[in-house]
Amino acid sequence: MTNDTNDTTPTASNETATTPAIRAALRAHAHEFDTSDPETDLAPNVLPEGIHDAAVVALGEGTHGTREFFRLKHRLLRHLVTEAGVRTFAMEANAPEAQALDEYVVHGRGDPEAGLEGLYFWTWQTEAVLALVEWLRAFNEGRPLDDRVRFRGFDAQYTQGAVDALLEQFEDGTLPADLVDDLELIGDDGSRPVDDDRVEERIDAAARAVPRVRETLENSDADERARYWPRVIEQVTEYKRRLVDWHAAEDDSEEAAAAMETILQVRDQAMAENVEWIEGRTDGPVVLWAHDAHINRDRHSVRDTEAAAPSMGSHLAERYGDEYYAVGFAFARGSFQAIDRTGEGRGLASFTLEDPLPGTLESAMDDAGIGTTMLDIRTGTEDSRLADWFGARRERFSLGATYDDDPEAYLTAYSLGKTFDALCFVPRTTRARPV
């Protein structure tokens, strides 16, 4: 179990069943969906009221490989685009690399499958995400340019997209040769080991290059996005610097834990900064797509360690208050995909959770007997039956890209009242389907 280092909220006991009052209260605040099928329109007033008033709606996921999570998020995005005026969609993906998909959904230029592959993450190379991209393109086609949904990225883990965009911006030879050399050295799409023998050279090159590129951009006709890419290079360089510290530390040492905590802090802060930059340049609400660990309002924790730092969602909640709306995602049983860490060398594989673990959030939701549901946590916290239940930290199943088939090792404790405004729950799931 992961313990949030600064959270003194009591952790709920691992009760194996919920009380009748809790089950009834959960059902009372559950907005049930008939299906996760994105082709099916949501009925009027089916969603909690607060989601329609938000400036930023963040849609999470308890795993990176669950098909029903992706389809539900697609369904929710469709509704928010057509009913709430959302015109910006942003994913947990590197900001410059997302330009290719923006070109596709806005102008129809390029190949959407290549665009998804260009985001580097296998997690988004699925038929459900591709279907969402294709729907955005179909929605946009024929609409006035300023009324089309834009596709953005807000992550900051790689420099290659920013470097390529800047070199293309100045392909006329404006940049001195030594600055071009520095930019080419900085470029990294994740294929280089974090601790290779040139990492310090790249960090130093970024420190030299960024101020010079900024100065050149100030005297150019570059658009806003191009002017922002030096900031992304700075964010990624700081992130890589912290990764280097972590790799240099001994396993399970205080230095390793401190380095991991700083990695979380740097990345989530950068993501929040990029979301604010995106939101500041659109006239309507923004919908985000990322893991629950990032979008929750409290902390990003690492299981089995005490490493924790303010999440992207905590920064956004501080900035937007109640106009930030965080939706977590959980499931009771079923399949998902992840990188195999069992030692069998299967790479990307399918895993199945037969039943929810006793005492977990998922077990309680399943025990309440509700179907595919959005649980309104905001109103639930005002219900005397649920106030204490939502206030206690409760374990739940959560994983990112990797899994070793030991579900008890993937429990993270959340206080629902502190972390999410709503929770989408799916009783049974299937593996996301790779493109």
Secondary structure, DSSP 8 states (H G I E B T S, - for coil): -B--TT----B----SS--HHHHHHHHHTEEE-S---TTS---TT-S-GGGGG-SEEEE--SSSSBHHHHHHHHHHHHHHHHHH---EEEEEEETGGGHHHHHHHHH--S-HHHHHHTT--GGG-BHHHHHHHHHHHHHHTTS-GGGS-EEEEEE-S-SHHHHHHHHHHTTTTTS-HHHHHHHHHH---S-S-TT-TTHHHHHHHHHHHHHHHHHHHHTS---HHHHHHHHHHHHHHHHHHHHHHHHHS-TTSHHHHHHHHHHHHHHHHHHHHHHHHHHTT-SS-EEEE--HHHHSSSEEE-TTS--EEE-HHHHHHHHHGGGEEEEEEEEEEEEEEEEE-SSS--SEEEEEE-S--TTSHHHHHHHTT--SEEEEHHHHTTSTTTHHHHHSEEEEE---SEE-S-GGGGEEEEEHHHH-SEEEEEEEE-B--B-
